[in-house]
Amino acid sequence: MNLYTSIFLILSLLFAPALSFSEECSKSVECEFYINKQWDLMRRPDGKAGRDGEKINSPSMQDVYVMLRGNQYYLVKESDSNDKSFVIVGIEKLDGQILFNRVIYFSIAMQASAQRGYNVWSADELALTTPQRLSEFSWDLASQWRDNFKSGAASPQKITIQDGFRSIESFVHDINGKIIGRRAYVYSAQLDVTPESLVCFEACPTSQIRFSGELRGGIGKYPVELSIDNENSLIRGEYRYQNKSNKLYLSGRQDGESIFMNEYLDGALKKMTGEFSAIRRGNVFSGLWVAKPQGRKFPFFAVRDGI
């Protein structure tokens, strides 16, 4: 592949028509949970597309939508005030019951000239020791919990993330408001901050050991989404730049804590366009992407997709 072809490829990926890959399940027939036109939370009992759902006993879901990240469902409520904020509730299933065990709060600093949010200036989380029935949840109760949170000092240890991304530390609280832990989230500095653009980076609820499943990350300053199969340490998958429709194909292997992948323009894996190498540190795979054959290098990272 010559230089001009490579440049064209990069531009076509970055400026392709926008497409959101986080599912807003109020509009999707593929999601197990969704919200109907009457603002009821619905569930398809078998999770199959095309089946009518059953109403879940829960508070009103007006101005709420269901977000699917990886295999985890969340309820999302965004404020419509000048002080932009998100409240995100994790949905859990246990023995036929629909529960919740986490409520996550993000406050966004708005850019006054365009009313677009770029910085998360605070983040908190309620983590329940024992999940509660979703029918016992209410948005007013979520506000009361937040008002009861104890304040905490920022950690002296700064989060290291490549250029083009920002990080925010979240305080985790118990039901009494006491701080019991911390997490770190990252998001792109290139895009508006939305619930879909935030991803847990450190001290996440679920650990990531194998390079597999739905992942989020970045190549240089650009956010990417990956879908990976990893069987017997053999990697197959694809990725695309966040909110873009074009995709590239991946083939490689995982060797202990390290991964090595080739990138291809085609699903037949004939037209190689790049190489990835990364090492797992905690929940994060980080390393380099190298363009082929030009040899240009950009930092790369990937983490499990989820809040």
N, C-alpha and C positions, 0 to 999 in steps of 0.2 A: 504494500500500500504506500503510495507516494505522499509527499507532504501535503499537497493540495487536497487529496482525497481525505486525509486524516483531519485537516482543518474543517472540511465540509461536514464530516461525520460529527465532530464535536459541536459545531454550530447547529446542526440539525437536531441533536439531542437536547441542547440547552434551550432552543427556541421553538421546539415542537409545540403543537396545541396543548394547552393545559388540561390535565385530567387528574382528578383526586382519587387516590387509591385507598384511602380510609373509607370504610363503608358507613354511609348515613342510612341506617336501616329503616327509617321511616319511608324510604323510597325503594328499598331493595327487597326482592322476593327471595333472596338467597340467605337471609339472616334468620336465625332462630328467634331473636327478639326484635321487635319493631314497634313503632307507635302509629296507631291508625288515625283517621281523620277526626275522630272524636276525642283525641288526646289520651287514649287508653294505651297502656303498655300491654302488648300482645306477645304470645309465645306460640310457636309451632311445636306441638308436643314431640314430634319426631325430628324436628329440625330440617325437614325436607322442603325444597322450593315448591311453590305452587299450592301448598296446603294452607287452609284458613287457620288462623291462630286462635288461641284461647286467651281471654282477658286475665291479666295478672292483678291480684288485689294489691294496689299500690296507690300513692297519692296522684293527683292530677299531673299529667305530663305536658301541659300546655307550655309551648316555647322550649321544649326539651327534645333532644334527639338521642338515638342510640348509636354509639360508635363501636365499631369492631376493629380491634387492633390485635393482629396475630389471631389467637383463638379466644381472646378475652373480650367480653362485652362490658361497655360502660354507658351509664346515663350521663348526658352532658347538658348543662344549663349555662348559657352565656348571658351576662348582664347586658342591658341596652342603655346603660347610663354612661356618662362621660368617663367614669372610672371603670374601665373595662375589666371584667373578671370572668373566670370560668370556675364552675363547680362540677367535679367529675366523680361519679359514684360507681364503684366496681360491683358488678353483678356476679353472684356466686350461685351455684346449684349444689344441693346436698339432700340426698334421700327424698327427692321429689319436691323439695322446698326451694323457693327463690329467695335468696338472702343478699345482704350486702355486708362487707367487712372493712371497706375503706371509703373515705370521703376526702378528695384532694381539692385544694383551693389554690388558684393562681390569680394574681393581680398584675395587670399589664400597664406599662407606662405608654401613654398615647403620644403620637406626634401631632401636635395641635393643628398644623397647617393642613394636613390631609386626613386627620382622624384615622391614622393607621398605627397599629401597635407593633413595636419592634423590641421592646425590652420587658422582661418579666422582672418586676421589682420586689415581689414577695411570693412565697409558696409555703403552704402548710398542709398537714394531713392529719386526719383522725384515723387511727388504726385500732380497730376493735379486737380485743382478745378472743371474744366469741362472736361469730357473725350473728346479725339480727335479721329478722324477717323484713323483707322489703316493704311489707304493708305497714310496718312500724316507723318507716322513714317519712320525713317531710322536709320540704325546702326551708320552712321556718325553723325547724329543729336544726338543720345544717347551719343556719346563721347563728343560732344560739350557741352551738358547739364552738364555732369560730370565735365568737365574742369571749368565750371562756378560756381560749388558748393562752398559756403563759408565753411571755416573750423570751427570746434567747439570743445569745451573742453568736455572730458568725464564726465559723470554724477558721482558725489561723492557717489551716492547710488549704491552699487554693487548688481548684480543679484545673488540670491541664487539658486543653482542647485546642485543636488546630485552628488556624485563622479561618474566618468565615462562619464560625459558630460561637455561641455564647452559652454560659452555664448559669444555673441558679441553684442555691442550696435550699432544700425544703426541710422544715422542722416537723418531725412526726410526734403526735400527741396521743395520750390515752384519753379515755372518756372523761376524765376529770380535768383535762387541759394540760397536764404535766408533759414536758418534753421527754420522750423515751428513745429518740433516735433521730437520724438525719438521712436524707437521700440527696442525690444530685441529679438534675435534669439538664439536658442540652437541647438547643434549637438553633435553626439557621438564622444568621444575621441578614440573609439576603431576602427573606420572605416575611410576610406578616406573621405574627405569633398567633397560632390557633391551637385548639386542643389536639388537632391532628399533627401539628409540627413538633410538639413536645415529646421527648422520649427519655425514659429513665436511663441514667448513665452509671451511677455508682450506688451501692447499698440498695439494690432493687429488690422487690418482693420475691422475685424468682431468679435464681442464678442461671448463668449461661455457660456451660462447659463445652458442649459440642457446637461447632459452627453449622447450625441447621435451623430450619423453620423460617419464620418471617423476621427480618432484621431491618434496622435502620442504621444509617451511617452517613459518611461523607467522603467524597474524593476532592481533594483540594478544598475549595470553599463551597462546593455544591453538595446539597443533601441528596442522598440516594436511598432507594428501597430495594431490598433483596429478598428473594424467595429461594430457599436452599433445601435440597435433599442431601443428606449425608448418611450413607449406609456403608458400614465396614470401612469408614474413613475415606470413601470415595465421594467426591463432591460433584453434584450437578445442580444447575440452577440458572437463574436469570436475575437481572437487575435493571433498574431504570432510574433516571433522575426524578426527584420528587415532583409531583404534579405534571409530569411529562408522559407521553404515551409510548414513545420509542423504547425498545428494550434491547439489551445485549445479553449474550449467553455465556455461562460460566462452566468450566470443567476443571477439576483439580483434586486435591487430596488434603486430609488433615493428618499431620504427624505429631502426635502428642499435643503440645500447646501451640503448634505452628500450623498455618495453612498456606497452601500454594495453589493458585488458580490461574488459568489462562482465560482471557476474555475473547469472545468471538462476535462478529457482526451477524452471523447466520446460525440458525438452529442446527445445521449440519456440522457445525464446528470446523469449517474450512477456512474462513477468513479471520485470522487472528489479529486482534487490534490492541491487546494489552496484557499485562501480567500483574497479579496481586501477590503480595507476600505479607503475612501478618502474624503476630504472636498474641496469645491471650494473656491479659493481665487483669485479674479479677473477672468482671463481667464484660470487659472490653477487648475486642480484637483490634489491634492497631498495627500499622505498617506502611507500605508504599504501594502505589499503583504506578506502573511504568508503561508508557505508550510504546507500541511496537509498530514499525522498526525504529522510530525516531529516538527513543530513549528518554523522553521527557518524563520527569518524576513528580508525583504529587502525594502528599500524605493521605492515608486512608484509615478509616475506623468503622467499626460496625458493632452494634449491640442488639440485644433482643428487642423486638418491637413491642412496646407496651408502656403504660404509665405506672 
